[in-house]
Amino acid sequence: MPPESATMTALRNELSPEELEAQAEQGEPERGRWSQLEQLLASNNDAIRYLTYVLAKVNHDGKGPKPRPPEPMRRPGVIRTKKRESMSAAASQRLFELINGGAA
């Protein structure tokens, strides 16, 4: 184990459960590096969570709150915003023209 890893592990082992939980909640996986294996595991996790949601939605009897679709697992390099900006009327018109063959 490289000395840096041993130091980080020792520091992490000294934290209380409350401090560990706070760090987990405030973590920013978007800023880290993931291997291909970690990306595949995140993709599998998202697929399982989505299938669980679909199963719950199909079997929902209408009583109580409806199941909400799961949020995808946060990944490095992907920063999600809460709300998208709406498209301007000019941009909307231009997009309509491009879709309908008006690019020339």
Contacts in CASP RR format, 6 or more apart in sequence:
PFRMAT RR
TARGET T0000
AUTHOR 0000-0000-0000
METHOD contacts of the structure
MODEL  1
MPPESATMTALRNELSPEELEAQAEQGEPERGRWSQLEQLLASNNDAIRY
LTYVLAKVNHDGKGPKPRPPEPMRRPGVIRTKKRESMSAAASQRLFELIN
GGAA
1 9 0 8 1.000
12 20 0 8 1.000
15 23 0 8 1.000
28 74 0 8 1.000
29 74 0 8 1.000
29 75 0 8 1.000
29 76 0 8 1.000
30 74 0 8 1.000
30 75 0 8 1.000
30 76 0 8 1.000
30 77 0 8 1.000
30 78 0 8 1.000
30 79 0 8 1.000
31 76 0 8 1.000
31 77 0 8 1.000
32 76 0 8 1.000
32 77 0 8 1.000
33 76 0 8 1.000
34 42 0 8 1.000
34 75 0 8 1.000
34 76 0 8 1.000
39 75 0 8 1.000
42 73 0 8 1.000
42 75 0 8 1.000
45 73 0 8 1.000
46 70 0 8 1.000
46 72 0 8 1.000
46 73 0 8 1.000
49 70 0 8 1.000
50 69 0 8 1.000
50 70 0 8 1.000
52 70 0 8 1.000
53 67 0 8 1.000
53 68 0 8 1.000
53 69 0 8 1.000
53 70 0 8 1.000
56 67 0 8 1.000
57 66 0 8 1.000
57 67 0 8 1.000
60 66 0 8 1.000
60 67 0 8 1.000
74 80 0 8 1.000
87 95 0 8 1.000
97 103 0 8 1.000
END
